[in-house]
Amino acid sequence: MISGFLTQKKYMTSLFTEDGKRIGVTVLEAKPLTVNRLRTKDKDGYEALQLKTHKNKLIEFKSTGETVPELKTEITIDTVFNPGDQVSASSRSKGRGFAGVIKRWGFHRQPVTGGQSDRVRAPGSIGAQTPGKVIKGKKMPGHYGNTKVTVSNLKIFKVDKDQNLLYVTGAVPGHINSWVVISKK
C-alpha cells in the first residue's frame, strides 16, 4: 500500500507479552489518511501518494503495492502495518532551550580542588593557540533539542483498528501530540 504512516504521539505505557514479559510501548493515534493527489513520473518526475490527515496536514509516501489507490480513498493503519513489523519513527525532539555542556553533551564536572572552585560546570579548554580560532563543530553550550530525530529498529506491538491506535515498542521522539512519521524498514 504505502511505505509509512503519519501519527500523533499520545502517551507511553507498559504491556505484557503472551509469555509474561513486560514491554514499554508508545501509543500513537493513527487516524485514517485520505489520498489527496497521485504523483506520477510523467508529471512530477517521481512516483508517490500525497495524503491528507483529518487536520488537513499533507504528507507524501512511496507506493509499495502494485495497485495504486484512487483519489479520496481512505487508508487505515491496519492496511499498512501488522504486529511484528520493524519500523523507524521520525519526529522533532523536545526543545530544552539554552543548555550548558554537561546537559547538552554529557561532559563531566571538573575537580573542585586545584584553584578553580567556581568553574566546575565549564567546558574547559576549547582549543590550541594555533589555529587561533574555535574549530567549527566544537561541543559548546547552546540551543539543545528541537531537531529532527529518527529512532530505528522499533517493532509494532499491536494495531487497534477500532480506536485508531498503534502500539510501538520503545520510546518515540517528540512531545505529546507531536506528529510522528512511522516508516517501514
Secondary structure, 3 states (H helix, E strand, C coil): CECEEEEEEEEEEEEECCCCCEEEEEEEECCCEEEEEEECHHHHCCCEEEEECCCCCEEEECECCCCCCCCCCEECHHHCCCCCCEEEEEEECCCCEEECHHHHHCCCCCCCCCCCCCCCCCCCCCCCCCCCCCCCCCCCCEEECCCEEEEEEEEEEEEECCCCEEEEECCCCCCCCCEEEEEEC
